Amino acid sequence: MDIGHGLPRLGRALIIGAAAALVLVVPASAGGATVTRGDFHAFSANTDLHISGHAVMVRTADGRTIVSVHVEGLDPGATYGSHVHLLPCGVNSAGTHYKFDPAGVGAPPNEIWPGPFTANAAGVANGNTIADGTAGEAAMSVVVHAPGGAKIACADLG
């Protein structure tokens, strides 16, 4: 359905904003799903960018994991990686990537990657993914990686 057909740009923005606000107020266990979220903060040792935004992880009742990220303060036009990580942001820079099978390959579908995504002219980027499988409790954070791979921002999921 095209919710924007016939609506002025401001009207579409208000509808989209209201929908986004509903996502943020969904209870942590809605309809059998578990929702965790967190705010992005820069890893100051790895960047001088003033990064903000948020990450949301939904573990659905039907066995999928949905991760969405919204990041601001990025370099316009740059492409960033993003992955779910094993540790909280403040512990060993969030550790390594979360894997459904710890002995498995380091890429989807065994890992959860809401990126890569490219920042627009305002330095804003959005990414999302739907993984087949329910992320375990060890999926603790979402990290944004700079084009060279350095960890530049992290959001603890809680």
C-alpha positions in Angstrom: 0.0 0.0 0.0 1.3 3.5 -0.9 0.5 5.6 2.2 2.0 8.7 0.5 -0.2 8.8 -2.6 -1.9 12.1 -2.7 -0.5 13.4 0.6 1.8 16.4 0.8 5.4 15.6 1.8 4.8 16.9 5.4 1.7 14.6 5.7 3.7 11.5 4.6 6.5 12.5 7.1 4.0 12.7 9.9 2.5 9.3 9.1 5.9 7.7 8.8 7.0 9.4 12.1 3.9 8.2 13.9 4.5 4.6 12.7 8.1 4.8 13.9 6.9 6.1 17.3 4.6 3.1 17.6 7.5 0.8 17.1 9.4 2.5 19.9 6.6 2.1 22.4 5.8 -1.6 21.7 6.1 -3.5 24.9 9.3 -5.7 25.3 7.1 -8.8 24.7 4.5 -8.0 22.2 2.5 -10.8 20.5 5.0 -13.4 21.5 7.9 -11.4 20.1 10.8 -10.1 22.2 11.9 -6.5 21.4 15.2 -5.1 22.5 16.7 -1.7 21.6 19.5 0.6 22.3 21.1 4.0 21.4 24.2 4.3 19.3 27.3 5.9 20.8 30.6 6.5 19.1 33.7 4.5 20.0 35.7 7.6 20.6 39.1 5.9 20.1 38.1 5.0 16.5 36.3 8.0 15.2 35.9 11.8 15.6 32.4 11.6 14.2 29.5 12.6 16.5 27.3 9.5 15.9 23.9 9.0 17.3 20.8 6.8 16.4 19.3 3.6 17.6 19.1 -0.1 16.9 16.1 -2.4 17.4 16.1 -6.2 17.5 12.8 -8.2 17.3 12.9 -11.9 18.0 9.7 -13.1 16.5 7.4 -15.9 17.8 7.8 -17.7 14.4 11.6 -18.0 14.8 13.0 -15.0 12.9 15.2 -12.1 14.1 14.6 -8.6 12.6 17.3 -6.0 13.2 16.8 -2.3 12.1 19.3 0.5 12.6 19.1 4.3 12.2 22.4 6.1 12.4 23.2 9.8 12.2 26.4 11.7 12.1 28.1 9.6 9.4 30.2 10.8 6.5 27.9 11.5 3.6 28.2 9.0 0.7 30.3 6.5 2.7 29.2 2.9 3.0 29.3 1.3 6.5 29.0 -2.3 7.7 26.9 -3.3 10.7 26.6 -6.5 12.6 25.2 -7.9 15.8 28.0 -8.6 18.3 28.5 -11.0 21.2 29.4 -8.6 24.0 28.1 -5.3 25.4 29.7 -2.2 23.9 31.8 -1.5 27.0 33.4 -4.9 27.1 36.2 -5.5 24.7 34.6 -3.1 22.1 31.6 -5.5 21.8 33.7 -8.5 21.0 33.2 -10.5 17.8 30.1 -11.0 15.6 27.2 -13.0 17.0 26.8 -16.4 15.1 23.8 -18.7 15.3 26.4 -21.6 15.0 29.6 -20.5 16.8 31.6 -22.9 14.7 29.9 -21.8 11.5 30.9 -19.4 8.7 31.3 -15.7 9.5 28.6 -14.4 7.2 24.9 -14.5 6.7 22.8 -16.6 7.2 24.9 -17.6 10.2 25.4 -13.9 11.2 23.0 -11.0 11.5 24.0 -8.0 9.3 21.7 -5.0 9.1 24.2 -3.5 6.7 26.0 -2.5 4.6 24.2 0.8 4.2 25.3 4.2 2.7 24.9 7.5 4.4 22.8 10.1 2.6 23.9 13.7 2.0 22.9 14.6 5.6 25.0 11.7 7.0 22.0 9.6 7.9 21.7 5.9 7.1 19.2 3.1 7.8 19.7 -0.6 7.5 17.7 -3.7 8.3 17.7 -7.4 7.9 15.5 -10.4 8.6 17.4 -13.5 9.7 15.9 -17.0 9.7 16.5 -18.1 13.3 16.0 -16.6 16.7 19.1 -14.8 18.1 20.1 -16.1 21.5 20.7 -14.1 24.6 24.4 -13.8 23.5 23.4 -11.3 20.8 24.0 -8.2 23.0 24.9 -5.3 20.8 24.9 -3.8 17.3 28.2 -2.3 15.9 28.7 0.1 13.0 32.0 -0.4 11.2 33.7 2.3 9.1 34.5 1.6 5.5 37.9 0.2 6.5 36.4 -2.1 9.1 37.1 -0.2 12.4 34.3 -0.3 15.0 33.0 3.3 15.2 29.7 3.1 17.0 27.8 0.6 19.2 24.3 0.2 20.6 23.7 -2.1 23.6 20.5 -4.1 23.1 18.5 -4.2 26.3 
